[in-house]
């Protein structure tokens, strides 16, 4: 049976990405979303850029898969 496009995408995502869940104080979600929007980013993009910068990595280093 042929796989649907969403199944193919989900399988790729499982191999290529790790998922993190962040928790913020009640009522702060809208603040975070507004801040990201003001910077022209998604919340995910904002978090990734903040982490990358805090770790002192270039975009290429951040995207590179570490050896295990």
ABEGO torsion letter per residue (X at the ends): XBBBAAAAAAAAAAAABBBBBBBBBBGAAAAAAAAAAAAGBBAAAAAAAAAAAAAGBBAAAAABBBBX
